[in-house]
């Protein structure tokens, strides 16, 4: 059980740390519609927060001067997430980590240890795993032999990440910021683990993170997995995963929202963030954490093993 005595009856009092695009597009509306949570505060040095909700320029100020909170959702860039997470845990809060859960694998290990030592929950929230087609795809693939996999994840960075300079800095992951969503799905749905064989990372000459990448993985059964990431896409965007098996082909399109099985297509309402917050509430009330670093480990492998190619400068 949560250490908050009233958490099995009263809403979980949550503060959103970082009120940028992902917080305003997903977290704040989801919290507002979830009876398990009540938005108690926001934290950001860059804006005034949300009307009617106490706002603080720093987590220090919230913990020292603000209302009592039970949990925080960290929606900041990953480069600053470790310090905030351990500070929140020390202050008695459970922690929801937006993806990627940290800038390094070691940071995440230390966050998880701090939560365990304090009896708090930490949830590494891979939102794409909660897309409507992901669990049905996983169930269908569980008993199949994988022949090959193709991942095409192409989007326009100007549309989806306007003005977000942190993503081009070390620790911001570049094109792996969206690409890790695909990896979070594939690591979840494939029946066997897989590993990186080779990678080419394409860096604009004026940026410190890649804008595109071509990767080849192989699963333990020998099946090849090809991944095409590109942030220079214009027009229609592509978030597609195709899995060929001994019993037919499975396709997850639109980031996992649309599932096509050999017996037909299934399209469902894609409500990723309500599913995430429902999971977070369950983990808090059961006194458990959930931290899977496999997607980030594969990205780290790509930076370690991948060949770096320099391409023309990129301008927003």
VENGI-V480058 format. One record per residue. N is the residue number from 1. RES is the residue in three letters. SS is DSSP state (2 for helix, 1 for strand, 0 for the rest). Layout:
# VENGI-V480058
[[N & RES & SS] [N & RES & SS]]
This chain:
# VENGI-V480058
[[1 & UNK & 0] [2 & UNK & 0] [3 & UNK & 0] [4 & UNK & 0] [5 & UNK & 0] [6 & UNK & 0] [7 & UNK & 0] [8 & UNK & 0] [9 & UNK & 0] [10 & UNK & 0] [11 & UNK & 0] [12 & UNK & 1] [13 & UNK & 1] [14 & UNK & 1] [15 & UNK & 1] [16 & UNK & 1] [17 & UNK & 1] [18 & UNK & 0] [19 & UNK & 0] [20 & UNK & 0] [21 & UNK & 2] [22 & UNK & 2] [23 & UNK & 2] [24 & UNK & 2] [25 & UNK & 2] [26 & UNK & 2] [27 & UNK & 2] [28 & UNK & 2] [29 & UNK & 2] [30 & UNK & 2] [31 & UNK & 2] [32 & UNK & 2] [33 & UNK & 0] [34 & UNK & 0] [35 & UNK & 0] [36 & UNK & 0] [37 & UNK & 1] [38 & UNK & 1] [39 & UNK & 1] [40 & UNK & 1] [41 & UNK & 1] [42 & UNK & 1] [43 & UNK & 1] [44 & UNK & 0] [45 & UNK & 0] [46 & UNK & 0] [47 & UNK & 0] [48 & UNK & 0] [49 & UNK & 0] [50 & UNK & 0] [51 & UNK & 0] [52 & UNK & 0] [53 & UNK & 0] [54 & UNK & 0] [55 & UNK & 1] [56 & UNK & 1] [57 & UNK & 0] [58 & UNK & 0] [59 & UNK & 2] [60 & UNK & 2] [61 & UNK & 2] [62 & UNK & 2] [63 & UNK & 2] [64 & UNK & 2] [65 & UNK & 2] [66 & UNK & 0] [67 & UNK & 0] [68 & UNK & 0] [69 & UNK & 0] [70 & UNK & 0] [71 & UNK & 1] [72 & UNK & 1] [73 & UNK & 1] [74 & UNK & 1] [75 & UNK & 0] [76 & UNK & 0] [77 & UNK & 0] [78 & UNK & 2] [79 & UNK & 2] [80 & UNK & 2] [81 & UNK & 2] [82 & UNK & 2] [83 & UNK & 2] [84 & UNK & 2] [85 & UNK & 2] [86 & UNK & 2] [87 & UNK & 2] [88 & UNK & 2] [89 & UNK & 2] [90 & UNK & 2] [91 & UNK & 0] [92 & UNK & 0] [93 & UNK & 0] [94 & UNK & 1] [95 & UNK & 1] [96 & UNK & 1] [97 & UNK & 1] [98 & UNK & 0] [99 & UNK & 0] [100 & UNK & 0] [101 & UNK & 0] [102 & UNK & 0] [103 & UNK & 0] [104 & UNK & 0] [105 & UNK & 2] [106 & UNK & 2] [107 & UNK & 2] [108 & UNK & 2] [109 & UNK & 2] [110 & UNK & 2] [111 & UNK & 2] [112 & UNK & 2] [113 & UNK & 2] [114 & UNK & 2] [115 & UNK & 2] [116 & UNK & 2] [117 & UNK & 2] [118 & UNK & 2] [119 & UNK & 0] [120 & UNK & 0] [121 & UNK & 0] [122 & UNK & 1] [123 & UNK & 1] [124 & UNK & 1] [125 & UNK & 0] [126 & UNK & 0] [127 & UNK & 2] [128 & UNK & 2] [129 & UNK & 2] [130 & UNK & 2] [131 & UNK & 0] [132 & UNK & 0] [133 & UNK & 0] [134 & UNK & 2] [135 & UNK & 2] [136 & UNK & 2] [137 & UNK & 2] [138 & UNK & 2] [139 & UNK & 2] [140 & UNK & 2] [141 & UNK & 2] [142 & UNK & 0] [143 & UNK & 0] [144 & UNK & 0] [145 & UNK & 0] [146 & UNK & 1] [147 & UNK & 1] [148 & UNK & 1] [149 & UNK & 1] [150 & UNK & 1] [151 & UNK & 1] [152 & UNK & 1] [153 & UNK & 1] [154 & UNK & 1] [155 & UNK & 0] [156 & UNK & 1] [157 & UNK & 2] [158 & UNK & 2] [159 & UNK & 2] [160 & UNK & 2] [161 & UNK & 0] [162 & UNK & 0] [163 & UNK & 0] [164 & UNK & 0] [165 & UNK & 2] [166 & UNK & 2] [167 & UNK & 2] [168 & UNK & 2] [169 & UNK & 0] [170 & UNK & 0] [171 & UNK & 0] [172 & UNK & 0] [173 & UNK & 0] [174 & UNK & 0] [175 & UNK & 0] [176 & UNK & 2] [177 & UNK & 2] [178 & UNK & 2] [179 & UNK & 2] [180 & UNK & 2] [181 & UNK & 2] [182 & UNK & 2] [183 & UNK & 2] [184 & UNK & 2] [185 & UNK & 2] [186 & UNK & 2] [187 & UNK & 2] [188 & UNK & 2] [189 & UNK & 2] [190 & UNK & 0] [191 & UNK & 0] [192 & UNK & 0] [193 & UNK & 0] [194 & UNK & 1] [195 & UNK & 1] [196 & UNK & 1] [197 & UNK & 1] [198 & UNK & 1] [199 & UNK & 1] [200 & UNK & 1] [201 & UNK & 1] [202 & UNK & 1] [203 & UNK & 1] [204 & UNK & 1] [205 & UNK & 0] [206 & UNK & 0] [207 & UNK & 0] [208 & UNK & 0] [209 & UNK & 0] [210 & UNK & 1] [211 & UNK & 1] [212 & UNK & 1] [213 & UNK & 1] [214 & UNK & 1] [215 & UNK & 1] [216 & UNK & 1] [217 & UNK & 1] [218 & UNK & 1] [219 & UNK & 1] [220 & UNK & 0] [221 & UNK & 0] [222 & UNK & 0] [223 & UNK & 0] [224 & UNK & 1] [225 & UNK & 1] [226 & UNK & 1] [227 & UNK & 1] [228 & UNK & 1] [229 & UNK & 1] [230 & UNK & 1] [231 & UNK & 0] [232 & UNK & 1] [233 & UNK & 0] [234 & UNK & 0] [235 & UNK & 0] [236 & UNK & 0] [237 & UNK & 0] [238 & UNK & 1] [239 & UNK & 1] [240 & UNK & 1] [241 & UNK & 1] [242 & UNK & 1] [243 & UNK & 1] [244 & UNK & 1] [245 & UNK & 1] [246 & UNK & 0] [247 & UNK & 0] [248 & UNK & 1] [249 & UNK & 1] [250 & UNK & 1] [251 & UNK & 1] [252 & UNK & 1] [253 & UNK & 1] [254 & UNK & 2] [255 & UNK & 2] [256 & UNK & 2] [257 & UNK & 0] [258 & UNK & 1] [259 & UNK & 1] [260 & UNK & 1] [261 & UNK & 1] [262 & UNK & 0] [263 & UNK & 0] [264 & UNK & 1] [265 & UNK & 1] [266 & UNK & 1] [267 & UNK & 1] [268 & UNK & 0] [269 & UNK & 0] [270 & UNK & 0] [271 & UNK & 0] [272 & UNK & 2] [273 & UNK & 2] [274 & UNK & 2] [275 & UNK & 2] [276 & UNK & 2] [277 & UNK & 2] [278 & UNK & 2] [279 & UNK & 2] [280 & UNK & 2] [281 & UNK & 2] [282 & UNK & 2] [283 & UNK & 2] [284 & UNK & 2] [285 & UNK & 2] [286 & UNK & 2] [287 & UNK & 0] [288 & UNK & 0] [289 & UNK & 0] [290 & UNK & 1] [291 & UNK & 0] [292 & UNK & 0] [293 & UNK & 0] [294 & UNK & 2] [295 & UNK & 2] [296 & UNK & 2] [297 & UNK & 2] [298 & UNK & 2] [299 & UNK & 2] [300 & UNK & 2] [301 & UNK & 2] [302 & UNK & 2] [303 & UNK & 2] [304 & UNK & 2] [305 & UNK & 2] [306 & UNK & 0] [307 & UNK & 1] [308 & UNK & 1] [309 & UNK & 1] [310 & UNK & 1] [311 & UNK & 1] [312 & UNK & 0] [313 & UNK & 0] [314 & UNK & 0] [315 & UNK & 0] [316 & UNK & 0]]
